[in-house]
């Protein structure tokens, strides 16, 4: 009986632990004064709005040629091909997506901003929790934008 109780308690603690890895959805995301929120100082973020001298956080924006609605549709289809992905917000030039890791259920908040004036696709991808993401956010952006014809 003691072993069954210990196993049950361990199981409940494991579920609680994994549920807490998701973190709280940030409320400061979105387009503010023509750009996305800055990356935190931690290395688990990448953004096209970071300073180009900041090699840890910066990656250049992607130019796009198609009408914004068509470009968003193309990017959405790529996004939805990734497992454990949820589109949280979609506007005429903005996408906010959550990507959840398989094992630990960590959530990354990923935003895309189609700047219609400059015809550049800007992005920000950041982990909600922790300091290091072992390059996951950069790899995801690179994968999503690789050879994309937008």
PAZAPA-4460 file (N, C-alpha, C; in steps of 0.05 Angstrom, whole numbers, plus 32768, in hexadecimal, padded with zeros to 4 digits):
% residues 150
    n_x    n_y    n_z   ca_x   ca_y   ca_z    c_x    c_y    c_z   seq   type   mol
   8010   7FE8   8000   8000   8000   8000   8011   8019   8000     1      X     A
   8028   8019   800F   8039   8030   8010   8046   8035   7FF5     2      X     A
   804D   8020   7FE7   8059   8024   7FCC   8045   8030   7FB9     3      X     A
   802B   8028   7FBA   8017   8033   7FA8   8013   8050   7FAE     4      X     A
   8012   8058   7FC7   800F   8074   7FCF   8027   8084   7FC6     5      X     A
   803F   807A   7FC9   8057   8088   7FC0   8057   808B   7FA2     6      X     A
   804E   8077   7F94   804D   8078   7F76   8039   808D   7F6E     7      X     A
   8022   808E   7F7B   800D   80A1   7F74   8017   80BE   7F79     8      X     A
   8024   80C2   7F90   802F   80DD   7F97   8044   80E5   7F83     9      X     A
   8056   80D2   7F7C   806B   80D8   7F68   805E   80E0   7F4D    10      X     A
   804A   80D1   7F45   803C   80D6   7F2C   802F   80F2   7F2C    11      X     A
   8022   80F9   7F42   8016   8114   7F44   802B   812A   7F43    12      X     A
   8041   8126   7F51   8056   813A   7F51   8062   813D   7F35    13      X     A
   8065   8127   7F27   8070   8128   7F0C   805D   8138   7EFA    14      X     A
   8043   8133   7EFC   8030   8142   7EEB   8031   8160   7EF2    15      X     A
   8032   8166   7F0B   8033   8183   7F14   804D   818F   7F0A    16      X     A
   8063   8181   7F0B   807C   818C   7F02   807B   8192   7EE4    17      X     A
   8071   817F   7ED4   8070   8183   7EB7   805C   8199   7EB0    18      X     A
   8046   819C   7EBE   8033   81B1   7EB9   803F   81CC   7EBE    19      X     A
   8051   81CE   7ED2   805E   81E8   7ED9   8073   81F0   7EC5    20      X     A
   807C   81DE   7EB3   8090   81E5   7E9F   8085   81F7   7E89    21      X     A
   806B   81F8   7E87   805F   8208   7E72   8062   8226   7E77    22      X     A
   8064   822F   7E90   8066   824B   7E96   804C   825A   7E90    23      X     A
   804D   8273   7E95   8035   8284   7E90   8038   8293   7E76    24      X     A
   8023   8294   7E67   8023   82A2   7E4D   802A   82C0   7E52    25      X     A
   803E   82CA   7E44   8045   82E6   7E48   802F   82F9   7E3E    26      X     A
   802C   8310   7E4B   8018   8323   7E42   8024   833B   7E34    27      X     A
   803E   833C   7E31   804B   8352   7E24   8052   834D   7E06    28      X     A
   8048   8337   7DFB   804E   8331   7DE0   803D   8341   7DCC    29      X     A
   8045   8341   7DB3   8036   834F   7D9F   8047   8365   7D92    30      X     A
   803C   8374   7D80   804A   8389   7D72   8046   83A3   7D83    31      X     A
   805C   83AE   7D8C   805C   83C7   7D9C   806E   83DB   7D8E    32      X     A
   8064   83F1   7D87   8073   8406   7D79   8082   83FB   7D62    33      X     A
   8075   83EB   7D52   8080   83E1   7D39   8094   83CB   7D3B    34      X     A
   8096   83BE   7D53   80A9   83A8   7D56   809F   8394   7D6B    35      X     A
   80AC   837D   7D6C   80A6   8369   7D80   80B6   836F   7D9A    36      X     A
   80AE   8363   7DB0   80BB   8366   7DC9   80D9   835D   7DC8    37      X     A
   80EA   836B   7DD6   8106   8364   7DD7   810B   8349   7DE4    38      X     A
   8120   833C   7DDC   8128   8323   7DEA   8132   8329   7E06    39      X     A
   812E   8317   7E18   813B   831A   7E33   8159   8316   7E30    40      X     A
   8168   831A   7E45   8185   8317   7E44   818D   82F9   7E42    41      X     A
   817B   82E7   7E49   8181   82CA   7E48   8185   82C1   7E2B    42      X     A
   8194   82AC   7E27   819A   82A3   7E0C   8184   8292   7DFE    43      X     A
   816C   8291   7E0B   8157   8280   7E00   8143   8290   7DEF    44      X     A
   814D   82A3   7DDF   813C   82B4   7DCF   814A   82BC   7DB5    45      X     A
   813B   82BF   7DA0   8146   82C9   7D87   8132   82DC   7D7B    46      X     A
   813C   82F2   7D70   812A   8307   7D65   8137   8316   7D4E    47      X     A
   8127   831D   7D3B   8131   832D   7D24   8134   834A   7D2D    48      X     A
   8129   8351   7D44   812B   836D   7D4E   8142   8370   7D61    49      X     A
   8151   835B   7D68   8168   835E   7D79   817E   836D   7D6A    50      X     A
   8191   8378   7D79   81A7   8386   7D6D   81B8   8372   7D5C    51      X     A
   81BE   8379   7D43   81CE   8367   7D33   81E9   835F   7D3F    52      X     A
   81F4   836F   7D50   820D   8369   7D5E   8209   8353   7D73    53      X     A
   81F0   834E   7D7B   81EA   833A   7D90   81E6   831F   7D81    54      X     A
   81FB   8311   7D7D   81FB   82F8   7D6D   81EA   82E2   7D7B    55      X     A
   81E7   82E4   7D95   81D8   82D0   7DA4   81BA   82D2   7D9E    56      X     A
   81AF   82EB   7D9C   8193   82EF   7D99   818A   82F7   7D7D    57      X     A
   819C   8301   7D6C   8194   830C   7D53   8194   82F8   7D3C    58      X     A
   8180   82FB   7D2B   817F   82EE   7D10   816F   8301   7CFF    59      X     A
   8179   8306   7CE7   816C   8319   7CD6   814F   8311   7CCD    60      X     A
   813F   8325   7CC9   8124   8320   7CBF   8125   8315   7CA3    61      X     A
   810F   8309   7C9A   810D   82FE   7C7F   80FC   8310   7C6E    62      X     A
   8105   8316   7C56   80F4   8326   7C43   80DE   8314   7C39    63      X     A
   80C7   8320   7C33   80B2   8311   7C26   80A6   8321   7C0F    64      X     A
   809D   8312   7BFB   8094   831F   7BE3   8076   831C   7BDE    65      X     A
   806A   8308   7BE9   804E   8302   7BE4   803D   8315   7BF5    66      X     A
   8023   8318   7BEF   8011   8327   7C00   8012   831C   7C1C    67      X     A
   800F   832D   7C30   8012   8325   7C4C   8000   830D   7C53    68      X     A
   7FE7   830E   7C4B   7FD4   82F8   7C52   7FDE   82DD   7C46    69      X     A
   7FE9   82DD   7C2E   7FF4   82C5   7C22   800D   82BC   7C30    70      X     A
   801F   82CF   7C37   8038   82C8   7C46   8031   82BC   7C61    71      X     A
   801E   82C7   7C6F   8016   82BC   7C89   800B   829F   7C85    72      X     A
   7FFB   829B   7C71   7FF1   8280   7C6C   8007   826C   7C67    73      X     A
   801B   8273   7C58   8032   8261   7C53   8041   825B   7C6D    74      X     A
   8046   8270   7C7C   8054   826C   7C96   8043   825B   7CA9    75      X     A
   8029   8260   7CAA   8017   8250   7CBC   8018   8232   7CB5    76      X     A
   8019   822C   7C9B   8019   8210   7C94   8033   8203   7C9D    77      X     A
   8049   8211   7C9C   8063   8207   7CA7   8061   8203   7CC5    78      X     A
   8056   8217   7CD2   8054   8216   7CEF   8044   81FE   7CF8    79      X     A
   802D   81FA   7CEB   801B   81E4   7CF3   8026   81C9   7CEC    80      X     A
   803B   81C7   7CDD   8048   81AD   7CD8   805A   81A5   7CF0    81      X     A
   805E   81B7   7D02   806E   81B0   7D1A   805B   81A5   7D2F    82      X     A
   8064   8190   7D3D   8053   8185   7D53   8051   8197   7D6B    83      X     A
   803C   8194   7D7A   8038   81A3   7D93   8039   81C1   7D8F    84      X     A
   802B   81CA   7D7A   802B   81E6   7D73   800E   81F1   7D74    85      X     A
   800C   8209   7D7F   7FF1   8215   7D82   7FF3   8232   7D7A    86      X     A
   7FE2   823A   7D66   7FE1   8257   7D5F   7FCF   8264   7D73    87      X     A
   7FDA   8278   7D81   7FCB   8285   7D97   7FBD   829E   7D8C    88      X     A
   7FCA   82AD   7D7B   7FBF   82C6   7D70   7FC7   82C9   7D53    89      X     A
   7FB4   82D1   7D43   7FB9   82D7   7D27   7FAB   82F1   7D1F    90      X     A
   7FBB   8303   7D15   7FB0   831D   7D0C   7FB9   8320   7CEF    91      X     A
   7FB2   8337   7CE2   7FB8   833A   7CC6   7FD6   833A   7CC0    92      X     A
   7FE7   8341   7CD3   8004   8341   7CCD   8014   8335   7CE5    93      X     A
   8007   8324   7CF5   8014   831B   7D0E   800A   82FE   7D14    94      X     A
   801D   82EE   7D1D   8017   82D3   7D27   8025   82CF   7D42    95      X     A
   8016   82C3   7D55   8022   82BC   7D6E   801D   829E   7D72    96      X     A
   8032   828F   7D76   8031   8272   7D77   803F   8267   7D8F    97      X     A
   8034   8252   7D9B   8041   8244   7DB1   804B   8229   7DA7    98      X     A
   8064   8223   7DAC   8071   8209   7DA6   8076   81FC   7DC1    99      X     A
   806E   81E3   7DC5   8072   81D5   7DDE   8085   81BE   7DD9   100      X     A
   8099   81BB   7DEA   80AC   81A5   7DE8   809F   818B   7DEF   101      X     A
   80A9   8175   7DE5   809D   815B   7DE9   809F   8151   7E06   102      X     A
   80B7   814F   7E10   80BB   8142   7E2A   80B4   8154   7E42   103      X     A
   80C0   816B   7E43   80BD   817C   7E5B   80A5   818F   7E59   104      X     A
   8099   8192   7E41   8082   81A3   7E3C   8089   81C1   7E40   105      X     A
   80A2   81C8   7E3A   80AA   81E4   7E3B   809C   81F2   7E23   106      X     A
   8094   820B   7E28   8086   821A   7E13   8098   8231   7E0A   107      X     A
   809A   8234   7DEF   80A8   824A   7DE3   8093   825C   7DD5   108      X     A
   8095   8276   7DD9   8083   8289   7DCD   8090   8294   7DB4   109      X     A
   8083   8291   7D9D   808F   8298   7D83   807C   82AC   7D76   110      X     A
   8087   82C2   7D6D   8077   82D7   7D60   8082   82DD   7D44   111      X     A
   8070   82E3   7D32   8078   82EB   7D17   8069   8305   7D10   112      X     A
   8078   8318   7D06   806D   8332   7CFF   8074   8338   7CE2   113      X     A
   8060   833A   7CD1   8064   8341   7CB5   8062   835F   7CB2   114      X     A
   8079   836C   7CB0   807B   8389   7CAD   8075   8390   7C90   115      X     A
   805D   839A   7C8C   8054   839F   7C71   8062   83B7   7C64   116      X     A
   806D   83C9   7C73   807C   83E0   7C68   8097   83D7   7C5D   117      X     A
   80A5   83C7   7C6B   80C0   83BE   7C62   80C0   83A3   7C54   118      X     A
   80A9   8395   7C55   80A6   837A   7C49   80BA   8367   7C56   119      X     A
   80BD   8369   7C71   80CE   8357   7C80   80BE   8347   7C94   120      X     A
   80C4   832E   7C96   80B8   831D   7CAA   80CA   831D   7CC3   121      X     A
   80C1   8329   7CD8   80CF   832A   7CF1   80C5   8314   7D03   122      X     A
   80D5   830D   7D17   80CD   82F7   7D29   80DA   82FA   7D44   123      X     A
   80CF   82EC   7D57   80DB   82EA   7D72   80D3   82CF   7D7C   124      X     A
   80E6   82BF   7D86   80E1   82A5   7D91   80F0   82A3   7DAB   125      X     A
   80E1   829E   7DC1   80ED   829E   7DDC   80E1   8288   7DED   126      X     A
   80F2   827C   7DFE   80E8   8269   7E11   80DC   8278   7E29   127      X     A
   80C7   826D   7E34   80BA   8279   7E4B   80CA   8275   7E64   128      X     A
   80D7   825E   7E67   80E5   8257   7E80   8102   8251   7E7A   129      X     A
   8112   8253   7E8E   812E   824B   7E8D   8140   8260   7E80   130      X     A
   8159   8259   7E7D   816D   826B   7E71   8176   8261   7E56   131      X     A
   817E   8248   7E54   8187   823E   7E3A   8172   822D   7E2D   132      X     A
   8171   822E   7E13   815F   821C   7E05   816E   820A   7DF2   133      X     A
   8189   820A   7DF5   819A   81F9   7DE4   8197   81FF   7DC7   134      X     A
   8190   8218   7DC0   818D   8221   7DA5   8173   8219   7D97   135      X     A
   815F   8210   7DA6   8146   8206   7D9B   8137   821D   7D8C   136      X     A
   8136   8235   7D98   8127   824A   7D8C   8133   8253   7D71   137      X     A
   814E   8255   7D70   815B   825C   7D57   8157   8246   7D42   138      X     A
   815A   822D   7D4A   8156   8217   7D37   813A   8217   7D2C   139      X     A
   8126   821C   7D3D   810A   821C   7D34   8106   8232   7D1F   140      X     A
   8110   824A   7D25   810C   8260   7D12   811B   8259   7CF7   141      X     A
   8133   824F   7CFA   8142   8248   7CE1   8132   8233   7CD1   142      X     A
   8127   8220   7CDF   8118   820B   7CD1   80FE   8216   7CC4   143      X     A
   80F0   8227   7CD2   80D7   8232   7CC7   80DC   8244   7CAF   144      X     A
   80F2   8252   7CB0   80F8   8265   7C9A   810A   825B   7C84   145      X     A
   8114   8243   7C87   8126   8237   7C73   8118   8233   7C59   146      X     A
   8123   823F   7C44   8119   823B   7C29   80FB   8243   7C26   147      X     A
   80F2   8254   7C37   80D6   825C   7C35   80D2   8271   7C1F   148      X     A
   80BF   826D   7C0F   80B9   827F   7BF9   80A0   828F   7C01   149      X     A
   80A4   82A6   7C0D   808D   82B6   7C15   808E   82D1   7C09   150      X     A
***
